[in-house]
Amino acid sequence: MTERKKLVAGNWKMNGSRASANEIRAMIEGAEALRDRVEMAICPPAVLAGLAGELLSGAALGLGGQDCHAERAGAFTGDISAEMWADVGARYVLVGHSERRTAHGETSDMVNAKASAVLRAGLQPVICLGESLSERKAGATLSVISDQLERSTPIPDETAGIVIAYEPVWAIGTGLTPTLDQVAEAHGRLREALCDRLGDRGRGVRILYGGSVKPDNAAVLMSTPNVDGALVGGASLKAADFLAIARASVGL
């Protein structure tokens, strides 16, 4: 069995302010006690990246970006390159979140290019994918996520690392979650697809679950086969909730 250290990442989306520094400090303190058990990271809005990067320097809590452009630099107003995220101390960058795919029209091919850019910058891409409610009802979940994985995932070299985040679109921010059997089925299919695509390296890729993860459901979700951590939304804005999820991910 390949050992995969759990990763719990918080996607702050368009939330937070400089006053959030107090929550970040509390997260840093709590993460230190978990350093050897679980990886943790937060992905604040880009305007807080400098502040967060300074606070998180050397901490057990890592920094992540919420998105990036595929190019290194250029005339792309409002965009941020993976190299810029690296420059402020990020370790991870989310790519392909359903809110980007839906609201910004991002295709899996675009997500692939962004993930390649993150690898190019020496960071880990967290490649998000998941089915809509209509696709779930139509019984198309496994084919949809398999196709997204195939098209969104670059084939990295031996030293590069990717992370997959399975987030059923209908569960994000709704309070709804799939059954544990549904989660296990989706994660099992993604593991098979990763091994088909990457060979033995596919066994080492972490697959996170995202979609209404909270302290009261984290333990059962994280104990599901092939669930290697969580991509947390609203519950990652408060240190107490985020740390509770991190502790639950490793049975504490």
C-alpha positions in Angstrom: 0.0 0.0 0.0 1.4 3.4 -1.0 1.6 5.8 1.9 -0.1 9.1 1.1 0.1 11.9 3.7 -3.2 13.6 4.1 -3.6 17.1 2.7 -6.2 19.5 4.0 -6.4 22.7 1.9 -8.7 25.7 2.5 -10.2 27.6 -0.5 -11.2 31.0 0.8 -12.7 32.0 -2.5 -13.6 35.7 -2.6 -13.6 36.1 1.2 -11.2 37.5 3.8 -9.4 40.8 4.5 -6.3 42.0 6.3 -8.1 41.4 9.5 -8.0 37.7 8.7 -4.4 37.7 9.9 -5.6 36.8 13.3 -7.3 33.6 12.0 -4.2 32.8 10.0 -2.0 33.1 13.1 -4.3 30.7 15.0 -4.2 28.3 12.1 -0.4 28.4 12.1 -0.3 27.6 15.8 -2.6 24.7 15.4 -0.9 23.4 12.3 2.4 23.2 14.0 1.1 20.5 16.3 0.0 18.5 13.3 3.1 19.0 11.2 4.1 15.3 11.2 0.6 14.0 10.7 -1.1 16.1 8.0 -0.2 18.7 5.4 -2.3 21.9 5.6 -2.6 24.9 3.3 -4.9 27.9 2.8 -5.7 29.6 -0.6 -6.7 33.2 0.2 -7.6 35.8 -2.4 -4.6 37.1 -4.4 -4.8 40.5 -2.7 -3.9 38.8 0.6 -1.1 36.7 -0.8 1.7 39.0 0.3 0.4 39.2 3.8 -0.3 35.5 4.1 3.1 34.6 2.5 4.9 36.6 5.2 2.9 35.1 8.0 3.3 31.5 6.6 7.0 31.7 5.9 8.5 28.6 7.5 5.2 27.5 9.0 3.6 24.1 8.9 0.7 25.8 7.2 1.3 26.3 3.4 0.1 28.9 1.0 -1.8 28.2 -2.2 -3.2 30.2 -5.0 -6.8 29.9 -6.2 -6.0 30.1 -10.0 -3.2 31.1 -12.4 -2.6 32.0 -16.0 -0.8 29.4 -18.2 1.8 32.0 -19.4 4.8 33.1 -17.3 4.2 36.8 -17.9 2.7 39.2 -20.4 -0.2 41.5 -21.3 -2.9 39.6 -19.3 -4.6 42.3 -17.2 -5.9 40.9 -13.9 -4.2 37.5 -14.2 -1.5 36.0 -12.1 1.2 33.5 -13.2 2.3 30.4 -11.4 5.7 32.0 -11.1 4.2 34.9 -9.2 2.6 32.5 -6.8 6.0 30.9 -6.3 7.5 34.3 -5.6 5.2 35.0 -2.7 6.0 31.5 -1.2 3.1 29.4 -2.4 3.4 25.6 -2.5 0.1 24.9 -4.3 -2.2 26.4 -6.9 -5.8 25.4 -7.5 -6.8 24.9 -11.1 -10.1 23.9 -12.7 -12.4 24.7 -9.8 -16.0 24.2 -10.9 -16.6 27.9 -10.3 -13.9 28.7 -12.8 -15.1 26.1 -15.3 -18.7 27.3 -15.0 -18.5 31.1 -14.5 -15.3 31.7 -16.6 -15.8 29.0 -19.3 -12.6 27.2 -18.5 -12.3 23.9 -20.5 -10.3 20.9 -19.4 -7.7 21.7 -22.0 -7.2 25.1 -20.4 -7.0 23.5 -17.0 -4.3 21.2 -18.3 -2.3 24.1 -19.6 -2.6 25.8 -16.2 -1.6 22.7 -14.3 1.5 22.4 -16.6 2.3 26.0 -15.7 2.1 25.2 -12.0 4.5 22.3 -12.4 6.8 24.5 -14.5 7.0 26.9 -11.5 7.9 24.0 -9.2 4.6 24.0 -7.3 1.9 21.5 -6.9 -1.3 21.9 -9.0 -4.5 20.9 -7.2 -6.6 19.8 -10.2 -10.3 20.1 -9.5 -13.0 18.1 -11.2 -16.6 16.9 -10.5 -20.0 16.3 -12.0 -23.1 18.5 -12.0 -26.4 17.4 -10.5 -27.9 16.6 -13.9 -24.9 14.5 -14.7 -25.2 12.6 -11.4 -28.9 12.0 -12.0 -28.1 10.7 -15.5 -25.7 8.2 -14.1 -22.8 9.8 -16.0 -20.6 10.7 -12.9 -17.8 8.2 -13.6 -17.5 8.9 -17.3 -17.6 12.7 -16.7 -14.9 12.7 -14.0 -12.8 10.2 -16.0 -12.9 12.4 -19.1 -12.1 15.5 -17.0 -9.1 13.7 -15.4 -7.8 12.6 -18.8 -8.1 16.0 -20.4 -7.1 18.1 -17.4 -4.1 16.2 -16.1 -0.6 16.7 -17.6 1.8 13.8 -17.5 4.5 15.0 -15.1 8.0 13.7 -14.9 9.2 11.6 -12.0 9.9 14.5 -9.6 6.7 16.5 -10.2 3.6 16.2 -8.0 0.0 16.7 -8.8 -3.1 16.6 -6.5 -6.6 15.8 -7.6 -9.6 17.3 -5.9 -13.0 15.6 -6.5 -15.8 18.1 -5.9 -19.3 17.1 -7.0 -20.5 20.5 -8.2 -23.9 20.0 -6.6 -22.3 19.6 -3.2 -20.2 22.8 -3.2 -21.6 25.3 -0.7 -25.0 23.6 -0.6 -24.7 21.6 2.7 -25.3 18.4 0.6 -22.8 15.6 0.4 -22.7 12.3 -1.6 -23.1 9.1 0.3 -19.9 7.5 1.5 -20.5 4.8 -1.1 -20.7 7.4 -3.9 -17.5 9.1 -2.6 -15.7 5.8 -2.5 -16.9 4.9 -6.0 -15.8 8.2 -7.5 -12.4 8.1 -5.7 -11.8 4.5 -6.7 -12.5 5.3 -10.3 -10.1 8.3 -10.2 -7.4 6.1 -8.7 -7.8 3.6 -11.5 -7.7 6.4 -14.1 -4.6 7.8 -12.5 -2.8 4.5 -12.6 -3.9 4.0 -16.2 -2.5 7.5 -17.1 0.6 7.6 -14.9 1.5 4.0 -14.2 2.7 3.2 -10.7 3.0 6.9 -10.0 -0.8 7.1 -10.0 -0.8 5.2 -6.7 1.0 8.1 -5.0 -1.2 10.9 -6.2 -3.4 12.3 -3.5 -7.1 12.6 -4.2 -8.9 15.1 -2.0 -12.7 15.3 -1.5 -14.4 18.7 -1.5 -18.0 19.8 -1.2 -19.5 20.9 2.1 -16.7 19.4 4.3 -17.3 20.4 7.9 -15.9 19.3 11.3 -18.9 17.0 11.9 -18.6 15.0 8.7 -14.8 15.2 8.1 -13.9 12.0 10.0 -16.2 9.7 8.1 -15.3 11.3 4.7 -11.5 11.1 5.4 -11.8 7.4 6.4 -13.2 6.5 3.0 -10.9 4.5 0.8 -8.8 6.7 -1.6 -9.8 9.9 0.2 -6.4 11.5 0.9 -7.6 14.8 2.4 -10.0 17.6 1.8 -10.5 20.8 -0.1 -12.5 22.9 2.3 -14.6 25.9 1.5 -16.4 28.1 4.0 -15.2 26.0 7.0 -11.6 27.0 6.2 -12.2 30.7 7.1 -12.3 30.0 10.8 -9.3 28.5 12.5 -11.3 26.4 14.9 -13.3 24.7 12.1 -10.3 24.3 9.8 -8.1 22.8 12.5 -10.9 20.5 13.6 -11.2 19.1 10.1 -7.4 18.7 9.9 -7.4 16.7 13.1 -10.4 14.6 12.0 -8.5 13.7 8.8 -5.9 11.8 10.8 -8.3 10.4 13.4 -7.6 12.9 16.2 
